[in-house]
Amino acid sequence: MLTIKFFAVLRERLSSDRMQLPLEQPKSVSEVVEQLKQQSQLWHKELSRYDLLCAVNQEFADHSTVVKEGDELALFPPVTGG
């Protein structure tokens, strides 16, 4: 299973902080995100953000990074502060 975690506004808007996704073979982050977008129009909208960031196994990654069974994928918007 791939563990997917949602942070910040994604967690709030998707009403989910995490989910498990079975992976039969390794996939890129972008392929996983495309699969998640099929859940509903809301998921499609929220995961289509141009500024969507990700981390794989707690290290920043880009959408071409490959994930596999047992990995953790975190999805989040940019963090701002002030």
WOVENCOR-V57086 format. One record per residue. RES is the residue in one letter. PSI is psi in radians with two decimals (none if undefined). OMEGA is omega as a letter, one per 20 degrees, with the letter a starting at -180 (NA if undefined). BURIAL is # if it has 24 or more other C-alpha atoms within 12 Angstrom, else .. Layout:
BEGIN
RES PSI OMEGA BURIAL
RES PSI OMEGA BURIAL
END
This chain:
BEGIN
M 2.53 r .
L 2.22 r #
T 2.21 r #
I 2.21 r #
K 2.47 r #
F 2.37 a #
F 2.79 r #
A -2.33 a .
V -0.50 r .
L -0.78 r #
R -0.75 a .
E -0.84 a .
R -0.55 r .
L -0.11 a #
S 0.70 a .
S 2.37 r .
D -0.32 r .
R 2.81 r .
M 2.82 r .
Q 2.38 a .
L 2.11 r #
P 2.40 r .
L 2.08 r .
E -0.46 r .
Q 2.76 r .
P 2.54 r .
K 2.75 r #
S 2.76 r #
V -0.75 a #
S -0.63 r #
E -0.70 r .
V -0.79 r #
V -0.74 r #
E -0.69 r .
Q -0.74 r .
L -0.60 a #
K -0.39 a .
Q -0.11 a .
Q -0.78 a .
S 3.03 r .
Q -0.65 r .
L -0.83 r .
W -0.71 r #
H -0.82 a .
K -0.88 a .
E -0.60 a #
L 0.01 r #
S 0.11 r .
R 2.34 r .
Y -0.40 a .
D 0.31 a .
L 2.16 r #
L 2.81 r #
C 2.78 r #
A 2.48 r #
V 2.15 a #
N 0.77 r .
Q 0.43 r .
E 2.32 r .
F 2.47 a .
A 2.97 r .
D 3.07 a .
H -0.12 r #
S -0.12 r .
T 2.42 a #
V 2.33 r #
V 2.71 a #
K 3.04 r #
E 2.36 r .
G -0.19 r .
D 2.87 r #
E 2.21 r #
L 2.16 r #
A 2.36 r #
L 2.34 a #
F 2.72 r #
P 2.92 r #
P 2.53 r .
V 2.29 r .
T 2.79 r .
G 3.13 r .
G none NA .
END
